[in-house]
Amino acid sequence: MMYPYMTLNDDTEITHSEIKDDGRVKVYIETPDENGGFHSASCWLPDYSWEDVKGYTDAEMHYFRQLIRNNAHVIMQLAAEGGVLNAAIA
């Protein structure tokens, strides 16, 4: 299951999985393009391994790498709690 995390101003959606049996969390990024399709990329936390990068420029990927690195601790916590809608409010 994928849980919503963030929507950017350009309609980019960032979602994440629950914590998998191996302790990793999949983060998925998807942006609609002008042709009716999508650009997309996946990142596995906590090792920051990227895969299936499609349609993004090097500059866009640099931005996403920084964004995910800066938010990884929050994403990992939310993944442990069943997503933002199930997270405990401190």
N, C-alpha and C positions, 0 to 999 in steps of 0.2 A: 504494500500500500504506500502511496505517496501522499505526503501532507503539504499543504500550502505553507510557504514561508514569507515570500515577498513578491510584490508586483512593482516593477519600475515604471517610470513615466512613459517609456516607449512600449508599454504592454509586455515587456519581458516578464515571464513568470519563473520564479525559482521555487522548487519544491524539494522535499527530502523524504527519504524512506525512514522506517523504524531502524533501530540498531539490529543489524544482521547477526547471525550466529557467530560469525568471525570477528564481531566487534566493529565492523565498518558501517558507515552510513553513506548511501548514494544521494548525491545532490544533482538535480536535473535542472538545466536552464533552457528556456525555449522563448524565442522571439519571433513574432509573425513578420514575414517579409512582404515586399510590395507585389509579389507574384501570387499571393494566396497560399504560400507554403510557410515553412518555418526554418529558422536557424536553430541549432541546438548543440548542447554539450553536456557531458556528465563528468562529475568529479566524485571520487571516493575519499571520504574522510575516515580516519585521521591522517592518512598518508598522502593526501592531495594528489592522487593519481588521476589524470584526465584521460577520457576516452570518447570516441564517437563525436568529435568536434566537426560540425558541419555548418558552413556558411559564414562563420564569424571571421573578422579580420584579426590580424595580430594585435592591433590596438584594442579591439573589443575583448580579446582573450586576456590581455594584460589587465584590463579593468576587472573582468570577472575573477581572475586569479586573486587579485587584491581583495575584492569584495568577499569572496568565500573565505580567504585566510582571515580577514578581519571579523567574520561572523561565525567561524567554525565552532567556537566554544558554545555559542547560543544554539546553533543547529544541532550539535551533539546532545545538548541538554534537552532540547525539545524532542529529539528522536527518542530519547530515553523515557520521556513522559507521554508519548503518544501524540505528538504534534501540538501546535500552538493552541488548539481548541481544548485540549485536555491538560495543558500545563498548569501547574499550581501557581497561583498568584502570591508572590511574596509580600 
